[in-house]
């Protein structure tokens, strides 16, 4: 055997070893398979992201993501137990193993990614912090809020961003801090504050709780970048890869125009090798490294939908919020949603 062939053989052995190690390390998935369901930490009730109805049925972007992971791992999107978590409890619950995924409109930051024993698996929603004010307040620009009382939820990145922006621009402000977002929006609605600030997505969701949302406007300018995404515990790379590639599979599905309605026909008729790889038609080239069978991505899209589908029904034109895709449009359509190739 010449040296070149020797190197190729060694590289193949290393690749197989790394792949097997990734599977072996996924203790979280093993526990999920034993239990028969996935535990998903979600918001206690935020329209568009995670909210229960009167029968206890959950809906929302973050909810659908956990269902997608369940479809990939358990072959059934309904096998999810949703655990509502407060701002204070969300990261602790993940750290202590009380949930398998935290899918709770949480911002990916360096401190959370490096000091809390957790890892963010990707960005499911690109957000930014905004402000809502009354139309008759005369406030149309952020400069008009100089010296204003501003309602904000305590213990969030919104409070930090607020201070950074106002101090950085030499503006005075009086932050009125509340334990929950509901308390903050109620205080704003009662006239305690001139403005309420949080992620723009939450502003649209909370606006419906005002006495008359038509009397209020959401200012156009945002003061931060807030990438929201699912998080898992550090130390289980196999599980991290599954969660991350669940999100990527939904994005790639939209890129390839595969959705829950046409996926059977696409699988049957498509000649596109990218489609074949994603849907497991090439000897499970994508699922084997994740420790999953070849139909993992097919089930995600068939049972839950591609990224565009879950966006539109929870946040977009098919929802009460009627939000535009904006940055969350695909990279090929003017946004920045992007997934690595499935090869």
N, C-alpha and C positions, 0 to 999 in steps of 0.2 A: 504494500500500500504506500503510495507516494504521500508526501507531506500535505498536499492540498486536500486529498481525499481524507486523510487523517483528521484534519481540522474540521471538515464538513461533518464527519461522524461524531466528533466530540461536541460540536455545536448542536447537533440533533439530540444527543443524549442530554445536554444541558437544558434544551428547550422542553423535552419531555419531563425532566425532573422538576423544572420550575412549574410546569402546568400541573403536575401531580401534587406538588406542594401547595399550590393555590387552592386546589380542591380540598386537600387534607386540612388546611388551615381554616376552612369555612365552618367553624363551630356553630355560628349563628344559623346557617342554613340547616345543619344537622338537627339543631334544636327545633327549628320550625317544622321540618319534616316529621319529627317525632310528635310534636303537638298537633300538627295538622292544620295550623293556621298561623298567620302573620300578625304581629302586634305593631300597630302603626300609631305613633304619637301625633296628634293633630291639634289644631286650635279648638277652643271651647265653642266657638261659633262665629265664623267670619264668612259672610256671603261671598261666593265665588271660589273660596279656597277650601274651607271645611265647615260644614254646618249640618246639623241634624234636623229632620222634619219632626212633626208631631208624633210620628210612629217610630222615631229613633233611627230612621234611614239617613245615612250620611251622603253628602254630595259635595263636589268642589274639585278644583285642580289638584290640590295636595291629596285628597281622598282618592281620586282616580289614579294618581301615580302609585299609591300603595296597592291598589287593585291590580295594576299592571305588573308589579313585582310578584304578587301572588299568582297571577296567571303564568308568569315565567317559571316560578319555582314549584308551585303546588298544582299547576295546570287548571286552576279554578280561581277566577278573579274575585269570587265572593268570599273566599276563605281569609278574611281579614277581620281582626278585632280592633276597632278604633278606640284609642285611649285619649280623651280630651285632656289637654295640659295647659296650665297657665304660663304666663311669661316667666314667672319665678321657677316653676318646676320643670320646664321643658328639657333643659340640658341635663339636669340631675337625673331625670327619669331615663334618659338615654345612657348616661354614664353608669348607672346602677343596673342596667340590663332589664328595666321594666318595660321597655319597648325595643323592637328590633330595628326600626327606622324612625327618625324624627322627620316628619313631612309637615312642617308647621310654619309656613311663610317666614323662615328665619334667614337673616342676612349672613352671607359668607364673609367673614373678616379674618385677618391674620391672627388676632388673639384667640378667636374661637377655634381656628384651625390648628393652632400650635400649643395651646396651654390648657385645653379642656379635655384632652383625650378623645376627641371626636374628629371626623373627617367629613367634609362636604363632598358629595358625589357628583355635583354638577349644578348647573343653573337652570331651574325650571321656569323662572320668571325674572326678567330684568326689570327692576323697579327703581324708583327714585323718590326721595322725600319731597312732599309738597305741602300746600297750605289751603285750607278752605276758610272763606270769609263771607260775611253778609254782603249782598249787593249794595245795600244802603250805607255800608261802612265807609265808602270812599276809597277803600284799599284796592289798588289795581296792580301794584308792583310790590316787591318785597321791601323796597326802601320805605314804603308807606307804613310798614310795621315797626319802624324805629320807635322804641319806648313802649311798645304794646305788651299787654298781657297775652300770653300764648299757652293754650292748654296742650299738654303732651303726656304720653304714658311714661311712667317711671320704669327704669330698668331696661330700656330699649336703646338701640342705636339712634333712634329719632331724637332722644334727649341729647346725646353726644353731638350729633350732626347740627342740631339747633344752636348749641353753644359755639361750635366751631365756626359756623357761618356768621353769626351775629358778631362775635368777637373779631373774627377775621376781617369784617367789613366796617368795624368801628361803630356798630349799632348797639343801642341799649335794648334790653328786653326783660320781661319778668315771666319766667317759666312757672306755670302752675302744674304741678306733677300729680298724676293720679295712678292708682294701682292698676286699673284696667282701661282698655281703649273705650269701652262702653261708658265708664265714668267720665272719661275725658271729653267724649263727644257730647254727653249730657250736660256737662258744665259749660261747654261752648254754646250749646243750644239755649241754655238759660240766660246767657248774656254775661257770664262770669269772665269770659275771655273774648278778645277781639278775633282770634284765629285759633284753629285747631290744626296741628301738624302731625303727620305720620306718612308712611309710604303712600304714594298716589293710589295704588290699588286698594288700600284700606280706606282711603278717602271716598272712593266711589262706593265701596261696600257700606261704609258708615253713614253716607249721605242719606240713605233711605230711612235712617232712624230719626232724622230731624223732623220737626213739626211740619215744615213745608220746605222740601229740598229746593224748590224753585226760587226761594229767596236767597239762595247761597250760590257762590261760584268757587270753583277750584282754580287757583292761580296756575298759569301755564308753566312758570319756572320751577325747576326742581333744584335742590341744593346738595344732592348726594347721588352716589351710585349705590344701589342696594340690590345685589344679586341674591335672589332667594332660591334656596335649593334644599334637597333632602340631605340628611346627615346620618352617619353610622358611627359606631365606636371604632377607635383605632385598634390595630392588632389583629384584625380579621380581613386580610387582603382579598380573600376569595369572595366574601360577602360584599365588600366594597365594590369589587369588579362587577358583580351581578347587579347591584343597585345602579351603578353608574351606566352600565350598558343597557339597562332597561330604559333609561331616559334617552340614551343615544338611539336605541332601536325605534322609539316613537318619533324622533326627529327624522331619522333616515327614512322611515316609512312615509312621512309626508313628502320628503325630498323626492322619493321615487313614485309619488302619487298612488301609494297603497293605503287604502283605508278599510274600515270595518265592513263596508258595504261591497267593495269590489275584490277583496283579498282572495277569495276562492277562485275567481276567474283569472286574476293576475297570476296566482300560483300555477294554474293549469296552462295558461297560454303564453306567459311572458318568455321572451328569449334573452332578456337582459341578465347578464351574469351577476350584476349587483343584486338583483332581486333574488336570484337563485341562492346566492351566499347568505343573504339576510334570512330567507325563509327556510334554510336548512336543506336545500336541494343538492348541495355539493358535499355529501358525506359528513354533514354536521361540522363544517369547518369553523363556524362561529361559536357554536354551543359547547364544544368539547373543552375548550380552555376555561369555560365558566363552570364546568361541572354540570351542565344542563344538556338535555336532549335537543335534537335538531329542530323541534317545533317551538322552542321557547319564544322567539320573536313573532312567529305566526300567531301564537295564542295572545300575546300582548295586543297586537293590532286588531285581531278578530274580536276579542272579548271586551277590550277597553277603547281602542282607537289609536290613531296616530296623534302626534303632538297637536296639529291643527284642530283635530276633532275635539280633544279635551279642552283646548283653549276656547273654542267658539261656544261650546255648550255651557261652560262654566263662567267665562268672563266676557266673551265676545258677543256677536250679533244674535246668537240664539239664547242669550241669557238676559236677566233683568239689568245687569250692569252695562251691557252694550259698549264695552271698551274696545278700542282699536288695538291692533296687534303692536304697532309701533316697533320698538327694538326687538320685540318677541316674534317678529316676522322672520321667515327663513333668510339666511344670508344671501340667497339667490334672488330674493324679492325685496331687498332693501333693508332687511333687519340684520340682527347679529346672532340669531339662533343657528348653531353650527354643531355638527357631530363628526368625529373622525370616521374614516371609511370602515366599513364592515368587511375587512379582508385580512 
